[in-house]
Amino acid sequence: MERLLKSTPSATNTVLLDLYQGGTVNLMGMAYYERYGRFRDLNERLHKAGVVSEFAYGLASLAAKRVSGQLPNSGDVILVQPRWT
């Protein structure tokens, strides 16, 4: 899909929004569960207790920021790396 968009920029109008932004949102969710998994391992070692069963699900969304109803930067998406402290 990325090759298609690079070769014909007007193809963005034909690609579904879910497919166009799906990769970024998927990475957001995977990063959350990766960090959660590291915390869970540390937490189990600290409290000397283990999880027997677990169920989890997640929802991630990516939306454009609008200023006075208009998209800044001509609608270009600038991904910002969050800082984890």
A tleap script that builds the chain and sets N, CA, C and O, in Angstrom:
source leaprc.protein.ff14SB
mol = sequence {
  NMET GLU ARG LEU LEU LYS SER THR PRO SER
  ALA THR ASN THR VAL LEU LEU ASP LEU TYR
  GLN GLY GLY THR VAL ASN LEU MET GLY MET
  ALA TYR TYR GLU ARG TYR GLY ARG PHE ARG
  ASP LEU ASN GLU ARG LEU HIE LYS ALA GLY
  VAL VAL SER GLU PHE ALA TYR GLY LEU ALA
  SER LEU ALA ALA LYS ARG VAL SER GLY GLN
  LEU PRO ASN SER GLY ASP VAL ILE LEU VAL
  GLN PRO ARG TRP CTHR
}
set mol.1.N position { 0.816 -1.175 0.000 }
set mol.1.CA position { 0.000 0.000 0.000 }
set mol.1.C position { 0.870 1.254 0.000 }
set mol.1.O position { 0.537 2.235 -0.664 }
set mol.2.N position { 1.989 1.233 0.741 }
set mol.2.CA position { 2.863 2.402 0.788 }
set mol.2.C position { 3.450 2.717 -0.584 }
set mol.2.O position { 3.597 3.886 -0.942 }
set mol.3.N position { 3.785 1.681 -1.354 }
set mol.3.CA position { 4.296 1.914 -2.703 }
set mol.3.C position { 3.237 2.559 -3.590 }
set mol.3.O position { 3.538 3.447 -4.387 }
set mol.4.N position { 2.002 2.105 -3.444 }
set mol.4.CA position { 0.909 2.679 -4.222 }
set mol.4.C position { 0.749 4.162 -3.897 }
set mol.4.O position { 0.572 4.976 -4.803 }
set mol.5.N position { 0.809 4.517 -2.627 }
set mol.5.CA position { 0.634 5.910 -2.225 }
set mol.5.C position { 1.807 6.780 -2.667 }
set mol.5.O position { 1.617 7.952 -2.991 }
set mol.6.N position { 3.024 6.217 -2.683 }
set mol.6.CA position { 4.172 6.993 -3.151 }
set mol.6.C position { 4.125 7.220 -4.657 }
set mol.6.O position { 4.495 8.286 -5.149 }
set mol.7.N position { 3.664 6.198 -5.382 }
set mol.7.CA position { 3.627 6.339 -6.839 }
set mol.7.C position { 2.474 7.229 -7.301 }
set mol.7.O position { 2.626 7.996 -8.252 }
set mol.8.N position { 1.340 7.134 -6.644 }
set mol.8.CA position { 0.183 7.977 -6.993 }
set mol.8.C position { -0.398 8.589 -5.723 }
set mol.8.O position { -1.209 7.948 -5.054 }
set mol.9.N position { -0.006 9.806 -5.376 }
set mol.9.CA position { -0.495 10.440 -4.147 }
set mol.9.C position { -2.007 10.609 -4.102 }
set mol.9.O position { -2.578 10.672 -3.013 }
set mol.10.N position { -2.669 10.683 -5.246 }
set mol.10.CA position { -4.122 10.838 -5.247 }
set mol.10.C position { -4.837 9.557 -4.830 }
set mol.10.O position { -6.054 9.565 -4.649 }
set mol.11.N position { -4.099 8.451 -4.673 }
set mol.11.CA position { -4.699 7.181 -4.267 }
set mol.11.C position { -5.176 7.211 -2.813 }
set mol.11.O position { -5.918 6.326 -2.387 }
set mol.12.N position { -4.754 8.226 -2.051 }
set mol.12.CA position { -5.204 8.301 -0.650 }
set mol.12.C position { -6.714 8.451 -0.566 }
set mol.12.O position { -7.317 8.077 0.441 }
set mol.13.N position { -7.329 8.989 -1.602 }
set mol.13.CA position { -8.781 9.139 -1.600 }
set mol.13.C position { -9.487 7.814 -1.816 }
set mol.13.O position { -10.663 7.683 -1.477 }
set mol.14.N position { -8.796 6.828 -2.373 }
set mol.14.CA position { -9.423 5.540 -2.656 }
set mol.14.C position { -9.167 4.515 -1.556 }
set mol.14.O position { -9.859 3.498 -1.502 }
set mol.15.N position { -8.202 4.752 -0.688 }
set mol.15.CA position { -7.860 3.809 0.371 }
set mol.15.C position { -8.749 4.084 1.577 }
set mol.15.O position { -8.919 5.235 1.980 }
set mol.16.N position { -9.314 3.032 2.149 }
set mol.16.CA position { -10.138 3.198 3.341 }
set mol.16.C position { -9.297 3.756 4.486 }
set mol.16.O position { -8.119 3.427 4.625 }
set mol.17.N position { -9.916 4.601 5.301 }
set mol.17.CA position { -9.206 5.233 6.407 }
set mol.17.C position { -8.676 4.195 7.395 }
set mol.17.O position { -7.603 4.380 7.970 }
set mol.18.N position { -9.425 3.098 7.599 }
set mol.18.CA position { -8.979 2.050 8.514 }
set mol.18.C position { -7.678 1.415 8.044 }
set mol.18.O position { -6.805 1.109 8.857 }
set mol.19.N position { -7.545 1.215 6.736 }
set mol.19.CA position { -6.322 0.619 6.205 }
set mol.19.C position { -5.174 1.620 6.194 }
set mol.19.O position { -4.023 1.253 6.428 }
set mol.20.N position { -5.483 2.867 5.926 }
set mol.20.CA position { -4.444 3.892 5.814 }
set mol.20.C position { -3.776 4.158 7.149 }
set mol.20.O position { -2.554 4.298 7.205 }
set mol.21.N position { -4.551 4.230 8.232 }
set mol.21.CA position { -4.009 4.518 9.553 }
set mol.21.C position { -3.861 3.267 10.410 }
set mol.21.O position { -3.425 3.358 11.558 }
set mol.22.N position { -4.212 2.119 9.882 }
set mol.22.CA position { -4.211 0.898 10.676 }
set mol.22.C position { -2.844 0.509 11.215 }
set mol.22.O position { -2.738 0.034 12.345 }
set mol.23.N position { -1.789 0.704 10.415 }
set mol.23.CA position { -0.451 0.313 10.868 }
set mol.23.C position { 0.011 1.100 12.076 }
set mol.23.O position { 0.568 0.531 13.016 }
set mol.24.N position { -0.216 2.408 12.060 }
set mol.24.CA position { 0.208 3.255 13.175 }
set mol.24.C position { -0.555 2.922 14.437 }
set mol.24.O position { 0.035 2.825 15.512 }
set mol.25.N position { -1.857 2.747 14.321 }
set mol.25.CA position { -2.669 2.431 15.489 }
set mol.25.C position { -2.325 1.047 16.017 }
set mol.25.O position { -2.322 0.833 17.229 }
set mol.26.N position { -2.035 0.109 15.128 }
set mol.26.CA position { -1.633 -1.225 15.552 }
set mol.26.C position { -0.338 -1.163 16.356 }
set mol.26.O position { -0.208 -1.841 17.375 }
set mol.27.N position { 0.624 -0.350 15.903 }
set mol.27.CA position { 1.877 -0.201 16.645 }
set mol.27.C position { 1.648 0.455 18.006 }
set mol.27.O position { 2.330 0.125 18.976 }
set mol.28.N position { 0.691 1.380 18.080 }
set mol.28.CA position { 0.364 1.996 19.371 }
set mol.28.C position { -0.098 0.928 20.356 }
set mol.28.O position { 0.347 0.897 21.503 }
set mol.29.N position { -0.986 0.060 19.904 }
set mol.29.CA position { -1.495 -0.995 20.771 }
set mol.29.C position { -0.422 -1.994 21.158 }
set mol.29.O position { -0.354 -2.423 22.310 }
set mol.30.N position { 0.418 -2.365 20.202 }
set mol.30.CA position { 1.479 -3.328 20.503 }
set mol.30.C position { 2.477 -2.742 21.498 }
set mol.30.O position { 2.967 -3.461 22.369 }
set mol.31.N position { 2.784 -1.457 21.385 }
set mol.31.CA position { 3.715 -0.821 22.313 }
set mol.31.C position { 3.142 -0.808 23.723 }
set mol.31.O position { 3.868 -1.018 24.694 }
set mol.32.N position { 1.838 -0.560 23.835 }
set mol.32.CA position { 1.205 -0.570 25.154 }
set mol.32.C position { 1.329 -1.946 25.802 }
set mol.32.O position { 1.743 -2.054 26.957 }
set mol.33.N position { 0.969 -3.001 25.061 }
set mol.33.CA position { 1.014 -4.340 25.645 }
set mol.33.C position { 2.444 -4.804 25.899 }
set mol.33.O position { 2.675 -5.602 26.808 }
set mol.34.N position { 3.408 -4.323 25.118 }
set mol.34.CA position { 4.813 -4.662 25.383 }
set mol.34.C position { 5.251 -4.056 26.709 }
set mol.34.O position { 5.898 -4.724 27.515 }
set mol.35.N position { 4.902 -2.796 26.937 }
set mol.35.CA position { 5.246 -2.144 28.204 }
set mol.35.C position { 4.495 -2.772 29.372 }
set mol.35.O position { 5.049 -2.935 30.459 }
set mol.36.N position { 3.242 -3.120 29.145 }
set mol.36.CA position { 2.454 -3.762 30.192 }
set mol.36.C position { 3.070 -5.113 30.562 }
set mol.36.O position { 3.136 -5.465 31.740 }
set mol.37.N position { 3.518 -5.863 29.564 }
set mol.37.CA position { 4.136 -7.157 29.838 }
set mol.37.C position { 5.408 -7.023 30.655 }
set mol.37.O position { 5.657 -7.829 31.551 }
set mol.38.N position { 6.222 -6.004 30.352 }
set mol.38.CA position { 7.435 -5.783 31.145 }
set mol.38.C position { 7.091 -5.407 32.581 }
set mol.38.O position { 7.742 -5.870 33.518 }
set mol.39.N position { 6.066 -4.566 32.758 }
set mol.39.CA position { 5.658 -4.182 34.110 }
set mol.39.C position { 5.109 -5.388 34.864 }
set mol.39.O position { 5.408 -5.571 36.044 }
set mol.40.N position { 4.304 -6.212 34.187 }
set mol.40.CA position { 3.726 -7.377 34.855 }
set mol.40.C position { 4.815 -8.304 35.368 }
set mol.40.O position { 4.720 -8.801 36.490 }
set mol.41.N position { 5.850 -8.548 34.567 }
set mol.41.CA position { 6.953 -9.408 35.005 }
set mol.41.C position { 7.648 -8.821 36.229 }
set mol.41.O position { 7.927 -9.537 37.191 }
set mol.42.N position { 7.928 -7.520 36.195 }
set mol.42.CA position { 8.563 -6.859 37.332 }
set mol.42.C position { 7.661 -6.913 38.565 }
set mol.42.O position { 8.135 -7.186 39.668 }
set mol.43.N position { 6.387 -6.660 38.384 }
set mol.43.CA position { 5.438 -6.658 39.487 }
set mol.43.C position { 5.334 -8.046 40.136 }
set mol.43.O position { 5.244 -8.158 41.359 }
set mol.44.N position { 5.347 -9.094 39.314 }
set mol.44.CA position { 5.291 -10.452 39.855 }
set mol.44.C position { 6.540 -10.767 40.670 }
set mol.44.O position { 6.453 -11.415 41.713 }
set mol.45.N position { 7.687 -10.317 40.207 }
set mol.45.CA position { 8.921 -10.559 40.968 }
set mol.45.C position { 8.931 -9.772 42.277 }
set mol.45.O position { 9.378 -10.285 43.304 }
set mol.46.N position { 8.445 -8.534 42.250 }
set mol.46.CA position { 8.439 -7.715 43.456 }
set mol.46.C position { 7.512 -8.279 44.527 }
set mol.46.O position { 7.856 -8.282 45.709 }
set mol.47.N position { 6.351 -8.751 44.123 }
set mol.47.CA position { 5.354 -9.222 45.091 }
set mol.47.C position { 5.387 -10.728 45.292 }
set mol.47.O position { 4.621 -11.262 46.094 }
set mol.48.N position { 6.261 -11.416 44.574 }
set mol.48.CA position { 6.413 -12.864 44.673 }
set mol.48.C position { 5.075 -13.582 44.512 }
set mol.48.O position { 4.759 -14.516 45.249 }
set mol.49.N position { 4.309 -13.130 43.543 }
set mol.49.CA position { 3.023 -13.748 43.213 }
set mol.49.C position { 2.890 -13.750 41.697 }
set mol.49.O position { 3.360 -12.835 41.020 }
set mol.50.N position { 2.247 -14.785 41.170 }
set mol.50.CA position { 2.095 -14.892 39.725 }
set mol.50.C position { 0.638 -14.836 39.297 }
set mol.50.O position { -0.262 -15.206 40.051 }
set mol.51.N position { 0.426 -14.380 38.102 }
set mol.51.CA position { -0.916 -14.319 37.534 }
set mol.51.C position { -1.273 -15.707 37.010 }
set mol.51.O position { -0.497 -16.316 36.275 }
set mol.52.N position { -2.441 -16.201 37.387 }
set mol.52.CA position { -2.884 -17.519 36.934 }
set mol.52.C position { -3.611 -17.410 35.605 }
set mol.52.O position { -3.376 -18.206 34.696 }
set mol.53.N position { -4.488 -16.429 35.490 }
set mol.53.CA position { -5.254 -16.255 34.272 }
set mol.53.C position { -5.436 -14.760 34.013 }
set mol.53.O position { -5.533 -13.963 34.947 }
set mol.54.N position { -5.481 -14.394 32.734 }
set mol.54.CA position { -5.590 -12.980 32.404 }
set mol.54.C position { -6.325 -12.829 31.076 }
set mol.54.O position { -6.157 -13.633 30.158 }
set mol.55.N position { -7.134 -11.795 30.996 }
set mol.55.CA position { -7.824 -11.447 29.758 }
set mol.55.C position { -7.656 -9.957 29.545 }
set mol.55.O position { -7.832 -9.177 30.481 }
set mol.56.N position { -7.319 -9.547 28.339 }
set mol.56.CA position { -7.115 -8.123 28.070 }
set mol.56.C position { -7.579 -7.799 26.656 }
set mol.56.O position { -7.532 -8.645 25.763 }
set mol.57.N position { -8.017 -6.593 26.475 }
set mol.57.CA position { -8.341 -6.087 25.147 }
set mol.57.C position { -8.028 -4.607 25.128 }
set mol.57.O position { -7.909 -3.983 26.183 }
set mol.58.N position { -7.894 -4.046 23.964 }
set mol.58.CA position { -7.536 -2.635 23.886 }
set mol.58.C position { -8.182 -1.945 22.700 }
set mol.58.O position { -8.635 -2.579 21.747 }
set mol.59.N position { -8.205 -0.650 22.790 }
set mol.59.CA position { -8.734 0.182 21.722 }
set mol.59.C position { -7.798 1.371 21.568 }
set mol.59.O position { -7.522 2.074 22.540 }
set mol.60.N position { -7.319 1.596 20.378 }
set mol.60.CA position { -6.456 2.745 20.104 }
set mol.60.C position { -7.081 3.539 18.974 }
set mol.60.O position { -7.636 2.965 18.037 }
set mol.61.N position { -6.993 4.836 19.059 }
set mol.61.CA position { -7.523 5.659 17.975 }
set mol.61.C position { -6.512 6.740 17.627 }
set mol.61.O position { -5.720 7.179 18.461 }
set mol.62.N position { -6.565 7.146 16.389 }
set mol.62.CA position { -5.687 8.183 15.880 }
set mol.62.C position { -6.579 9.202 15.188 }
set mol.62.O position { -7.306 8.870 14.252 }
set mol.63.N position { -6.520 10.434 15.651 }
set mol.63.CA position { -7.378 11.466 15.079 }
set mol.63.C position { -6.567 12.722 14.820 }
set mol.63.O position { -5.590 13.005 15.513 }
set mol.64.N position { -6.980 13.457 13.828 }
set mol.64.CA position { -6.296 14.703 13.487 }
set mol.64.C position { -6.768 15.822 14.408 }
set mol.64.O position { -7.946 15.893 14.759 }
set mol.65.N position { -5.854 16.681 14.790 }
set mol.65.CA position { -6.191 17.842 15.587 }
set mol.65.C position { -6.664 18.947 14.644 }
set mol.65.O position { -5.993 19.269 13.663 }
set mol.66.N position { -7.800 19.511 14.946 }
set mol.66.CA position { -8.355 20.576 14.108 }
set mol.66.C position { -8.310 21.898 14.869 }
set mol.66.O position { -8.630 21.960 16.056 }
set mol.67.N position { -7.912 22.941 14.170 }
set mol.67.CA position { -7.877 24.291 14.733 }
set mol.67.C position { -8.897 25.115 13.961 }
set mol.67.O position { -8.745 25.334 12.759 }
set mol.68.N position { -9.925 25.566 14.644 }
set mol.68.CA position { -11.027 26.319 14.013 }
set mol.68.C position { -11.631 25.552 12.841 }
set mol.68.O position { -11.982 26.142 11.820 }
set mol.69.N position { -11.750 24.247 12.992 }
set mol.69.CA position { -12.349 23.423 11.946 }
set mol.69.C position { -11.430 23.077 10.798 }
set mol.69.O position { -11.834 22.342 9.897 }
set mol.70.N position { -10.201 23.580 10.797 }
set mol.70.CA position { -9.253 23.323 9.709 }
set mol.70.C position { -8.105 22.449 10.198 }
set mol.70.O position { -7.745 22.471 11.376 }
set mol.71.N position { -7.539 21.684 9.275 }
set mol.71.CA position { -6.386 20.858 9.608 }
set mol.71.C position { -5.109 21.693 9.499 }
set mol.71.O position { -4.847 22.273 8.445 }
set mol.72.N position { -4.311 21.766 10.568 }
set mol.72.CA position { -3.029 22.475 10.445 }
set mol.72.C position { -2.059 21.655 9.589 }
set mol.72.O position { -2.257 20.455 9.398 }
set mol.73.N position { -1.049 22.282 9.094 }
set mol.73.CA position { -0.012 21.629 8.271 }
set mol.73.C position { -0.588 20.983 7.019 }
set mol.73.O position { -0.044 19.986 6.542 }
set mol.74.N position { -1.647 21.511 6.488 }
set mol.74.CA position { -2.287 20.973 5.275 }
set mol.74.C position { -2.693 19.521 5.442 }
set mol.74.O position { -2.764 18.784 4.458 }
set mol.75.N position { -2.959 19.099 6.663 }
set mol.75.CA position { -3.408 17.727 6.915 }
set mol.75.C position { -2.304 16.715 7.063 }
set mol.75.O position { -2.594 15.527 7.208 }
set mol.76.N position { -1.030 17.131 7.034 }
set mol.76.CA position { 0.075 16.193 7.214 }
set mol.76.C position { 0.077 15.686 8.653 }
set mol.76.O position { -0.085 16.465 9.592 }
set mol.77.N position { 0.261 14.389 8.818 }
set mol.77.CA position { 0.316 13.792 10.145 }
set mol.77.C position { 1.764 13.759 10.595 }
set mol.77.O position { 2.613 13.176 9.920 }
set mol.78.N position { 2.049 14.377 11.725 }
set mol.78.CA position { 3.395 14.378 12.292 }
set mol.78.C position { 3.337 13.532 13.556 }
set mol.78.O position { 2.723 13.925 14.548 }
set mol.79.N position { 3.976 12.378 13.516 }
set mol.79.CA position { 3.951 11.488 14.667 }
set mol.79.C position { 4.938 11.982 15.712 }
set mol.79.O position { 6.088 12.291 15.400 }
set mol.80.N position { 4.479 12.052 16.950 }
set mol.80.CA position { 5.298 12.514 18.052 }
set mol.80.C position { 5.553 11.332 18.970 }
set mol.80.O position { 4.612 10.661 19.393 }
set mol.81.N position { 6.802 11.075 19.279 }
set mol.81.CA position { 7.152 9.980 20.175 }
set mol.81.C position { 6.860 10.412 21.611 }
set mol.81.O position { 7.434 11.392 22.085 }
set mol.82.N position { 5.970 9.692 22.315 }
set mol.82.CA position { 5.688 10.080 23.705 }
set mol.82.C position { 6.879 9.791 24.610 }
set mol.82.O position { 7.653 8.864 24.370 }
set mol.83.N position { 7.008 10.589 25.633 }
set mol.83.CA position { 8.092 10.376 26.607 }
set mol.83.C position { 7.555 9.577 27.770 }
set mol.83.O position { 6.529 9.929 28.353 }
set mol.84.N position { 8.237 8.513 28.107 }
set mol.84.CA position { 7.860 7.675 29.251 }
set mol.84.C position { 8.843 7.952 30.364 }
set mol.84.O position { 10.053 7.797 30.201 }
set mol.85.N position { 8.315 8.358 31.479 }
set mol.85.CA position { 9.209 8.646 32.618 }
set mol.85.C position { 9.006 7.657 33.715 }
set mol.85.O position { 9.667 7.738 34.750 }
savepdb mol mol.pdb
quit
